[in-house]
Every structure is written in structure tokens, then in C-alpha cells.
Amino acid sequence: MMLRTYKSEADFGKALIVAACGPQALGHSVAEALERLYERLAERNADWTHRRVKSLYFCEVRVLHFAETMDLLAIVRARDEAFFQALMTLVVGEFIGEAG
């Protein structure tokens, strides 16, 4: 199984934002989904702003910070532990496969 590669940190950031919004975002506007996500992110880390969430979604960032990545992954994990375990198994398996 191949891992998806991203052209930029901005593309990866958007993918994380979409994953963190999750399937509950279906049927809602982008603005509503991003607002809900912002609220969850701000609970974890007060450094998040509405603008930063929107900038990640619209691929307007040059740098995706490690702490931001970890916050987004934590939300994905909290939302769906089984999905997160499958993702980590895939990532670790691919990493080990490349190393060996």
C-alpha cells in the first residue's frame, strides 16, 4: 500500500483539517465545519485562531508547525480511535518497510 505524498505543507495541512472535521461536517457549510473545528482546537491549545484554521483549509500557509499537526491528529484520534489505529499501523508499516 502506498502512502499519499503531498506537494506542500499547505496541502498536508488541508488534508489534516478535512480529516479533523470528519464525516460530521457533511451537510454543513465549510464555515460551520471550520468553526466547530476551531472550537475543538482552541480547547486544546489557546494559540489557535479562526484565521489559522481557515488558512490551513484554503492552503494559504507556508509552514505547518509540529504542534498544529499534533493538535489536529489528536482531534482525529479522539473522534475515531479505530481509524487512528489503522492509520498508524499503515504509517508505521510503510516506514518499517522503507527502512528494511
Long-range contacts (C-beta under 8 A, 24 or more apart in sequence): 1-90, 1-93, 1-94, 2-94, 3-90, 3-91, 3-94, 8-59, 9-61, 9-62, 9-63, 9-64, 10-56, 10-59, 10-60, 10-61, 10-62, 10-64, 11-59, 12-64, 13-56, 13-59, 13-61, 13-64, 13-68, 14-56, 14-57, 14-58, 14-59, 16-56, 16-64, 16-69, 16-72, 16-73, 16-76, 17-53, 17-56, 17-57, 17-72, 18-57, 19-72, 19-76, 20-72, 20-75, 20-76, 20-79, 22-76, 22-79, 22-80, 30-57, 37-75, 40-75, 41-71, 41-72, 41-75, 44-71, 44-74, 44-75, 45-71
